Amino acid sequence: MSVRPGNGRQRGAGKAAREARPPRPRGRFNLRGRLALVGGALGLCSLALVGRAVDLQLIDNDFYRQQGDARFLREIPIPTSRGMITDRNGEPLAVSSPVESIWGNPQELLKHPDRLPELAAALGVPADELTRKLGQRSDKEFMYLRRRMNPDQAREILALDIPGVFSQREFRRFYPQGEALAHVLGFTNVDDRGQEGIELAFDDWLRGEPGAKKVIRDRRGRIVENVDLVRPAQPGHDLTLSIDRRIQYLTYRELKRAVAETGASSASAVVLDVATGEVLAMANVPSYNPNAVDGSHREARRNRAVTDVIEPGSTMKPVTIAAALSAGVVTPDTLIDTNPGWMPNGRFTTTDTRNHGVLSVTGVITKSSNVGAAKIAHMLPDRQYYDFVRRFGFGVEPGSGFPGESAGVLPPVDAWYGTTKQTMSYGYGMSATPLQIAEVYAAFANGGRMIAPTFVKGQRNEPRQVLDPEIAGEVMRMMQTVTEPGGTATTAAILGYHVAGKTGTSRMASGGGYSRRYVSVFAGVVPVEHPRFSMVVVVSEPDPGRRGYYGGSVSGPVFHDVMQGALRLMDVPPDDIETWIAEAAQ
């Protein structure tokens, strides 16, 4: 057998090559099947995504819509203004002015610490204080930076274009009369809610109802679209007071002058319209500026004419004599022996300024005799005297609706001791507010009809007949002698008009007794023939070294100056023309 050269090597090399090749897989490689599998999987995924999108967008989209709205849709309030307060003649006393409040998003502001010093300077606050407050509210999206600014100043801050700083419209109360009407009107707080006075008493009427609207804000808090009006804003209602701005200013000016000239600590005055019970003026000194109220001087914010009580002193004597006239135990001409100018009063004595001797009942009023008033009161049974005084509103709230009004103190008969009635007859052992005293004197002038005072023009409270009209007229004629020559209050006389009134001087209670500090009072009515005004003036703690401390010398001049101006302003005709002509002829 022949062998070809080289065949053995070739066979050996082929075998080695076959052994070096990878083993061939069993079965045929299916590329199309694999592509179909991948394509099907992708199709299913796409179908699932489309189905989920349809579910989210069309079927079950409420939750995600709410989540989206929560991030960009906001319901914000629409501010509304309080109603305007005017005096009886339509003059504005309290108005609401539009202002801007600057607010910020602490989260956004803290991302730009380099702008905070600039913002602090514009706001007028220390930079470290602003940074600290923002850090304390770093988890919030809203924070007031400065409220109730002048709109021009707010625009200057917004012009800085500091991220996270915005403004919103608000309203701020403005009081054109300032201190002169502060105690009547009161004021509002930073949220425009009434805090004292008329602003508090009529807050629901004046406040109105804020509206609301839905808006879309971008991620920086800016409003980019108004979506819907939820409810419209309802402005507050206007209110017309019984106050006459002109008489109010006169009253405040003269009170302020009296305090300065007498060295008194405080003073109050009330002017009522006799026929209607409307409060025409009510002032107190010291006062405050309602346009810039802060936490200091809280005492100055108290309306003493309504909340503070005094022992009325001799202004109580006309009530005592009216009680005796009503009981028929005296007449205006009945003689009362006041000798020797004093009488026992338990451990103390009831004294007059001097011995007036024998006086008529009218003379008891003219000379303001404590002894005479005490002897007249002793003619009346205790219960009868108490019921009569109570009928005049002592110990009862006046019912004006003014916040914090006091009822005063009238001790019940069961609590009386041996000398209670005697001291009450000339105004000690009981207390009343200036408003209550003015109401009593208005009743004398109004034919014995008492009308609850009101601060609202046109409001008519039902009158109560507390005294016979004839007796009321007799008391008025008695009180007229007080301002005529020989009386204790000639300083209150007004040329051309008959003035009826009564002085009162009482010591201030202290440590269970009485101090050497005094309250000087004058209560009066003018004119006597056709009464128009009832006024009470109270001056507390006058310096005896200046004008003295008696009601006639301290409070009488205030009555004269205010009422003289009021009679002229209201064009009230004179009822004493003879005196006016005689004076003009001199």
Residue pairs with C-beta under 8 A, 6 or more apart in sequence:
56 64
72 216
72 217
72 218
73 214
73 215
73 216
73 217
73 227
74 214
74 215
74 216
74 217
75 212
75 213
75 214
75 215
75 230
76 168
76 212
76 213
76 214
76 215
77 210
77 211
77 212
78 210
78 211
78 212
78 213
78 232
78 233
79 168
79 169
79 170
79 171
79 210
79 233
80 171
80 208
80 209
80 210
80 211
80 233
80 234
80 235
80 236
81 96
81 98
81 171
81 208
81 235
81 236
82 94
82 96
82 171
82 173
82 188
82 192
82 206
82 207
82 208
82 236
83 205
83 206
83 207
83 208
83 235
83 236
83 237
83 238
83 239
84 92
84 94
84 95
84 96
84 238
84 239
85 92
85 93
85 94
85 95
85 185
85 198
85 199
85 206
85 238
85 239
85 240
85 241
86 92
86 93
86 238
86 239
86 240
86 241
87 93
87 240
87 241
87 243
87 244
87 245
87 248
88 240
88 241
88 242
88 243
88 244
88 278
88 280
88 457
89 244
89 245
90 240
91 245
92 176
93 175
93 176
93 177
93 181
93 185
93 241
93 243
93 245
94 173
94 174
94 175
94 185
94 198
94 199
95 173
95 174
95 176
96 171
96 172
96 173
96 174
96 192
97 171
97 172
97 173
97 174
98 151
98 169
98 170
98 171
99 148
99 149
99 150
99 151
99 154
99 169
99 170
99 171
99 172
100 148
100 149
100 150
100 151
100 153
100 154
100 155
100 167
100 168
100 169
100 170
101 144
101 146
101 147
101 148
101 149
101 154
101 167
101 168
101 169
101 170
102 123
102 144
102 145
102 146
102 147
102 149
102 154
102 157
102 158
102 165
102 166
102 167
103 142
103 143
103 144
103 145
103 165
103 166
103 167
103 168
104 119
104 134
104 143
104 145
104 164
104 165
104 166
105 141
105 142
105 143
105 164
105 166
105 220
105 221
106 134
106 135
106 137
106 138
106 139
106 140
106 141
106 143
106 164
107 138
107 139
107 140
107 141
107 164
108 163
108 164
108 220
108 221
109 115
109 116
109 119
109 134
109 162
109 163
109 164
109 165
110 134
110 135
110 138
111 163
111 164
112 162
112 163
112 164
113 131
115 160
115 162
115 163
116 127
116 130
116 131
116 134
117 127
118 160
118 162
119 130
119 145
119 157
119 160
119 162
119 165
120 126
120 127
120 129
120 130
120 131
121 127
122 156
122 157
122 160
123 130
123 145
123 146
123 157
124 146
125 146
130 145
133 143
134 143
137 143
141 221
145 165
147 170
147 190
148 170
148 172
148 190
154 167
157 165
157 167
158 165
158 166
158 167
163 220
164 220
164 221
166 221
166 222
170 192
171 192
172 192
173 187
173 188
173 192
173 199
173 290
174 291
175 181
175 182
175 185
175 187
175 290
175 291
177 185
177 245
177 248
177 249
178 289
178 290
178 291
179 252
179 287
179 288
179 289
179 290
180 248
180 249
180 252
180 253
180 283
180 287
181 243
181 245
181 248
181 252
181 290
182 197
182 287
182 288
182 289
182 290
182 301
183 197
183 282
183 283
183 284
183 287
183 301
183 302
183 303
183 304
183 305
184 197
184 198
184 241
184 243
184 248
184 279
184 282
184 303
184 455
185 197
185 198
185 199
185 290
186 194
186 195
186 196
186 197
186 198
186 199
186 200
186 290
186 403
187 194
187 195
187 196
187 197
187 199
187 290
187 293
188 194
188 195
188 199
189 195
192 207
193 203
193 207
194 200
194 201
194 202
194 203
194 206
194 207
196 301
196 303
196 403
197 303
197 402
197 403
198 239
198 241
198 402
198 455
199 206
200 403
201 401
201 402
201 403
201 455
202 239
205 236
205 237
205 239
206 236
206 237
206 239
207 236
208 233
208 234
208 235
208 236
208 237
209 233
209 234
210 233
211 229
211 230
211 231
211 232
211 233
211 234
212 229
212 230
212 231
213 226
213 227
213 228
213 229
213 230
214 226
214 227
214 228
214 229
214 230
215 223
215 224
215 225
215 226
215 227
216 223
216 224
216 225
216 227
217 223
217 224
218 224
239 456
240 456
240 457
240 458
241 455
241 456
241 457
242 273
242 276
242 278
242 279
242 280
242 454
242 455
242 456
242 457
242 459
243 279
243 280
243 281
243 282
243 455
244 280
244 281
244 566
244 569
244 570
246 565
246 569
247 271
247 280
247 281
247 562
247 565
247 566
247 569
248 280
248 281
248 282
248 283
250 281
250 561
250 562
250 565
250 566
251 269
251 271
251 281
251 282
251 283
251 562
252 283
252 285
252 287
254 269
254 558
254 561
254 562
255 267
255 268
255 269
255 283
255 284
255 285
255 537
255 558
256 285
258 264
258 267
258 537
258 539
258 554
258 555
258 557
258 558
259 265
259 266
259 267
259 285
259 286
259 539
261 546
261 547
262 539
262 542
262 543
262 546
262 547
262 554
263 542
263 543
263 545
263 546
264 539
264 540
264 541
264 542
264 543
264 554
265 540
265 541
266 284
266 285
266 286
266 304
266 539
266 540
266 541
267 284
267 285
267 537
267 538
267 539
267 540
267 558
268 283
268 284
268 285
268 304
268 305
268 308
268 434
268 537
268 538
269 281
269 282
269 283
269 284
269 305
269 434
269 535
269 536
269 537
269 538
269 558
269 562
270 279
270 281
270 282
270 305
270 434
270 435
270 438
270 535
270 536
271 279
271 280
271 281
271 282
271 438
271 533
271 534
271 535
271 562
271 566
272 278
272 279
272 280
272 438
272 439
272 442
272 453
272 533
272 534
272 535
273 279
273 280
273 532
273 533
274 442
274 445
274 446
274 525
274 531
274 532
274 533
274 534
275 446
275 532
276 451
276 454
276 460
277 439
277 442
277 451
277 452
277 453
277 454
277 461
277 463
278 453
278 454
278 455
278 457
278 459
279 400
279 435
279 453
279 454
279 455
280 533
280 566
281 562
282 303
282 305
282 306
282 435
283 305
284 302
284 303
284 304
284 305
286 297
286 299
286 300
287 300
288 297
288 300
288 301
293 301
302 308
303 402
303 404
304 434
304 538
305 433
305 434
305 435
305 538
306 400
306 402
306 404
306 405
306 406
306 433
306 434
306 435
307 404
307 405
307 406
307 433
308 406
308 433
308 434
309 406
309 408
309 409
309 431
309 432
309 433
310 431
310 432
310 433
310 434
310 506
310 519
310 521
310 538
310 540
311 427
311 428
311 429
311 430
311 431
311 506
311 509
311 519
312 427
312 430
312 431
312 432
312 437
312 504
312 506
312 521
313 426
313 427
313 428
313 504
313 505
313 506
313 519
313 521
313 551
314 368
314 370
314 373
314 426
314 427
314 502
314 503
314 504
314 505
314 521
314 551
315 427
315 437
315 441
315 502
315 503
315 504
315 521
315 522
315 523
315 536
315 551
316 373
316 424
316 425
316 426
316 427
316 430
316 504
317 364
317 365
317 368
317 373
317 425
317 426
317 427
317 502
318 365
318 441
318 444
318 475
318 478
318 479
318 502
319 388
319 389
319 392
319 440
320 373
320 376
320 377
320 385
320 424
320 425
320 426
321 330
321 361
321 364
321 365
321 373
321 376
321 475
321 478
322 388
322 444
322 467
322 471
322 472
322 475
323 377
323 380
323 384
323 385
323 388
323 389
324 330
324 361
324 376
324 377
324 379
324 380
325 331
325 332
325 361
325 471
325 474
325 475
326 388
326 467
326 468
326 471
327 379
327 380
327 384
329 376
329 379
329 380
330 336
330 361
330 376
330 379
331 361
332 360
332 361
332 362
332 474
332 477
332 478
333 360
333 361
333 362
334 360
334 361
335 358
335 359
335 360
336 358
336 359
336 360
336 361
336 363
336 364
336 369
336 372
336 375
336 376
337 357
337 358
337 375
338 352
338 355
338 356
338 357
338 358
338 359
338 364
338 369
338 371
338 372
338 375
339 355
339 357
339 358
340 355
341 351
341 352
341 354
341 355
341 356
341 371
342 349
342 350
342 351
342 352
342 371
343 349
343 350
343 371
343 374
343 375
344 350
345 374
345 419
345 422
345 423
346 417
346 418
346 419
348 419
350 370
350 371
350 374
350 422
350 423
350 426
351 370
351 371
352 367
352 369
352 370
352 371
353 368
356 363
356 367
356 369
356 371
356 372
359 366
359 367
359 369
359 372
361 372
361 376
361 478
362 477
362 478
362 481
363 369
363 372
364 372
364 373
364 376
365 478
365 479
365 481
365 482
365 502
366 478
366 481
366 482
366 486
366 487
366 488
367 487
367 488
368 482
368 488
368 502
368 503
370 426
373 425
373 426
374 422
374 425
374 426
376 425
377 385
377 421
377 422
377 424
377 425
378 421
378 422
380 388
380 421
382 413
382 416
382 421
383 413
385 421
385 424
386 410
386 412
386 413
389 410
389 424
389 430
390 396
390 410
391 466
392 440
392 443
392 450
392 466
393 436
393 439
393 440
393 450
394 408
394 410
394 430
394 432
394 436
394 440
395 407
395 408
395 409
395 410
395 430
396 407
396 408
397 405
397 406
397 407
398 405
398 433
398 435
398 436
398 439
398 452
398 453
399 452
399 453
399 461
400 435
400 452
400 453
400 454
400 455
401 454
401 455
402 455
405 433
405 435
406 433
408 430
408 431
408 432
408 433
408 436
409 430
409 431
410 430
411 420
411 429
411 430
420 429
423 429
424 430
427 504
427 506
428 506
434 536
434 538
435 453
435 536
437 521
437 523
437 536
438 453
438 523
438 534
438 535
438 536
439 450
439 451
439 452
439 453
439 534
440 450
440 523
441 501
441 523
441 524
441 525
441 534
441 536
442 450
442 451
442 525
442 534
443 449
443 450
443 451
443 466
443 467
443 472
444 467
444 472
444 475
444 476
444 479
444 500
444 525
445 472
445 476
445 500
445 525
445 531
445 534
446 463
446 472
446 531
447 469
447 472
447 473
448 465
448 466
448 467
448 468
448 469
448 471
448 472
449 463
449 464
449 465
449 466
450 463
450 464
450 465
450 466
451 461
451 462
451 463
451 464
452 461
453 461
454 461
467 475
476 500
476 525
476 528
476 531
477 500
477 528
479 500
479 501
479 502
479 524
479 525
480 498
480 499
480 500
480 528
481 487
482 488
482 489
482 492
482 500
482 501
482 502
482 503
483 489
483 490
483 492
483 493
483 499
483 500
483 501
483 524
484 490
484 493
488 503
488 550
488 551
488 552
489 501
489 502
489 503
489 522
489 524
489 551
489 552
489 556
490 552
490 556
491 552
491 553
491 556
491 557
491 560
492 499
492 501
492 522
492 524
492 552
492 556
492 557
492 559
492 560
493 499
493 560
494 526
494 560
494 563
494 564
494 567
495 579
495 580
495 583
496 574
496 575
496 576
496 577
496 579
496 580
497 526
497 527
497 528
497 567
497 572
497 574
497 575
497 576
498 526
498 527
498 528
498 529
498 575
498 576
499 524
499 525
499 526
499 527
499 528
499 563
500 524
500 525
500 526
500 528
501 522
501 523
501 524
501 525
501 556
501 559
502 522
502 523
502 524
503 521
503 522
503 550
503 551
503 552
503 555
503 556
504 519
504 520
504 521
504 522
504 523
504 551
505 518
505 519
505 520
505 521
505 549
505 550
505 551
506 518
506 519
506 521
507 514
507 515
507 516
507 517
507 518
507 519
508 514
508 515
508 517
508 518
508 519
508 540
508 541
509 515
510 517
517 540
517 541
518 541
518 542
518 544
518 549
519 538
519 539
519 540
519 541
520 538
520 539
520 540
520 542
520 549
520 550
520 551
520 553
520 554
520 555
521 536
521 537
521 538
521 539
521 551
521 555
522 536
522 537
522 551
522 552
522 555
522 556
522 558
522 559
523 534
523 535
523 536
523 537
524 534
524 535
524 559
524 563
525 531
525 533
525 534
525 535
526 532
526 533
526 535
526 563
526 567
527 567
527 572
527 574
527 575
527 576
528 575
529 575
530 575
532 567
532 570
532 572
533 563
533 566
533 567
535 559
535 562
535 563
537 555
537 556
537 558
537 559
537 562
538 555
539 554
539 555
539 558
542 548
542 549
542 554
547 553
547 554
548 554
566 572
574 580
